[in-house]
């Protein structure tokens, strides 16, 4: 077996931890997929992880945040939800959206605010489920 056959391919992304006043986590589902995940996405050339997340939040859910106001939580690795055989390597940031209300845009079909209890019937991406889904 070649090393490539057992080494997962990696997708680098930036992802947001956005919680509401009730402590629920914001998750989104992209069109044509079944898994809910944290908002975020892949970087454009020469973007920092924070710049990537600020751009993706504006495109996907209409939230305006400045990259320098994002709170880095670290880099996390999990199986990719929508791309079998890949793992996602995510630079994750806590994001305070103030009184802004996220709205599905671009490729986002649906968004929800969830806890572990309310998400029990949903397919939640491994990154969110393993690290960030509140009790």
N, C-alpha and C positions, 0 to 999 in steps of 0.2 A: 504494500500500500504506500502510495506516495505521501509525503508530508501534507501536500495540498488537500488530499482527500479527507484528512482528519482535522486540519486547522480551519476553524470557521473564517469565512470572509467577513471583513469588518466594514460597517457603515458608520461614518462619523457624523454626529448630529449635535445640535444644541437643543435642550429641552427645558420647559418651564415648570416650576412648582408654583401654581397659583391657587390660593385657598380663599374661600369666602368667609364672612363673619361667623358662619356656623362651623368652620373648620373643614368644609368639603373641598375636595380636589377637583379642579377643572380638567376634564378630559374631552378629547375630540375624536371624531371618526371621519376618516377621509372617504370621499366618494369611491364606490367600488370595493370597499374593504369592510370587514366585520369587527375588527378590534378597535377599542377606544384606547387612546394614548394621550400623553401630555402634548400640549401644543409645542411646536418647534419644527426643526428641519435641518436640511443639509446646508453647509456653507457654500457661498459663492467664492470664487478666487479672491484671495487677499483679505477675506473677512476674518475678524477675531470671533471666537465663540459668542461673546456678548453681542457683537454687531449682527451676527447671524440670527440670534434669537430675537433681537429687537425688530429686525426686518420681517422675520417669519410671523411674529405676533401681529404686526400691522397687516400683513397679507392675508393671514388665515382667519383671524378673529377680530380685526379692527382695533386692536389695543395699541396705544401709543406709549412707548416707554423708551427712556434713554439708556443706551448700553452701560453708561457709568453708574446707573442706579440699580443695576441687577446685582443680586447677592450670590456669589459663587458658592455652590454646595459641594463641588467636586466632580470627578469623572467617574461614571458608573457604566458597567458592562452588563448586558442581558441579551437573551435571544431576540432577534428581530421579529416583530409581530407579523408583518405582512410579506416578509421575504425569507422563505425557508432556506436553511443552510447558512444564513448570515447571522452575525451578532452585531448589535448596535453598541457603539461606544459613545456615550452621551456626556457632554459638558452640561451640567444641570445648574440652573439658577433659580433662586427664590425671587418671585416677581410681585411687587406691590402695585396693584392696578388702581388703587384709590377707589373712586366711585365710577370708574369706567365699567361698562357692561359689554362682555364679549358677544360677538355676533358671527355666526358661521359665514365664511367668505371663501373665495378661491376654490380650492379642492375640498374644503371641509363640508361634509354633508350634515353633521349633527354635533352638538356639544352638550355635555351634561356635567353637573356638579355631583360628585359621588363620595361615599365613604366605603370602607370594606363591606359594611352591612348592605348598603343600598346598591352596591355594584355586584352583588352575588350572582345575579342573573345575566350579567353582561360579560362579554369577552374583553378583558382588560390586558393590554400589552404587558409583557413580562417586566419591562423596566418600571412602569408605574406600579404594577401589582407587587413586585418584590421589594421595592424601596420606598415608595412614596404614598401609597394608598393609606389614608388615615383610618384608624379603627372606628 
